[in-house]
Amino acid sequence: MTPIRSTFLPYARQSVNDDDCNAVLNVLRSDWLTTGPKVPEFEQAFAAFTDTKHAVAVSNGTAALHTAMYGAGINAGDEVIVPAMTFAASANAAVYLGAKPVFADVDPQTLLIDPKSVESLITAKTKAIVTVDYAGQPCDYDALRAIADKKKIVLIADACHALGGTYKERKVGGLADLSTFSFHPAKTLATGEGGMITTDNPAMALRMRHFRNHGITTDHRERQETGAWFYEMTDLGFNYRLSDIHCALGLSQLKHVPAWTKRRQEIAKKYDTAFSTVKELQSLTVRSGLSHAYHLYVIQLNLERLSADRNAIFRALRDENIGANVHYIPVHLHPFYTKHFGTAPGLCPAAEAAYERILSIPMFASMTDQDADDVIAAVQKVCSRFARG
Ligand SMILES: *Cc1c(COP(=O)(O)O)cnc(C)c1O
């Protein structure tokens, strides 16, 4: 069998150009490798990009979630509502603070957190709702905001998929009380490792700045500027700082995000059109009034029409040299959660049903039209090979 492609196409890949490389080299030749000027420069550019007042850079997206939950004042014994269809870190961050993640189900067409499920799970202990803009599509923030306001609870957006997106003309980053981002190379903006939290709340921003620096109230550079040696640790924080090397790369990468988002949307449009006639699968539904950032392009297999399961389709795509992935195993099914939180299959039926049928196919800004056509040809070939009846 001749595969559709002779070389492997991964499901995600970073884009780094010469300007990005030079930005990093300039930092390496400067006086500050960390806690230097590139950190506030990246933070301010990121706040401007997301139309928010404050951005706090941290060492990765998981640290961003932990820091955001600390900033929101989440404590031991609190409950935090989290969608089942997400990366485990969205829930783990609550556990780090001694809180209990409570898993909400998702809408079967969009795989976004279902506001009705959220409402049914609120108790006197609920302190926050974590919204995940799955695949890059912003959640139903009007409905979620209304629930949060009515119950006086904090809205935390895990926006790790959605940088560059908008909801009703408002930028992702400013749609919740706190929004978190990851700069892992699979995400839209890559710094290797890196993360950010955005907020309009100055008190939360200050708490988070202390938290990422051991709970100390001034950083090394601020002390050097004032010539003072004195500092105090007022809270138990972590070392979650992001270095100037990473921030310089992030600052340079941020300039590309609008063009990259446009390119991802173009590829998605090609996929949408091609797959609308493939009966063996469905693309996720995109609601109106928003701009989808397409971190992922997810297809849902119509298993009733296929003589193969998701894993067989995954392997068949690999054989065509097309990379695919599964986002995600519902978090409440992971052994850690079944063991320590008593979760079990049946808790979130829509997320569990989706898990059996989802595949993320290649989606990244530097894909060529030929790459996208190869993906389409491979998906069509594999679906017709396993088509039932
Ligand atoms: C990537 C991701 C994270 C974690 O980010 P890291 O930088 O890998 O720690 C958290 N939540 C979601 C939804 C993600 O996609």
The ligand as an ORCA input file, in Angstrom:
! r2SCAN-3c Opt
* xyz 0 1
  C      -1.839     22.763     27.407
  C      -2.960     22.857     28.361
  C      -2.748     23.024     29.742
  C      -1.401     22.940     30.391
  O      -0.421     23.736     29.881
  P       1.128     23.370     30.106
  O       1.833     24.581     29.609
  O       1.414     22.144     29.322
  O       1.316     23.166     31.569
  C      -3.863     23.197     30.542
  N      -5.108     23.177     30.050
  C      -5.338     22.990     28.743
  C      -6.750     22.996     28.243
  C      -4.282     22.811     27.869
  O      -4.528     22.601     26.561
*
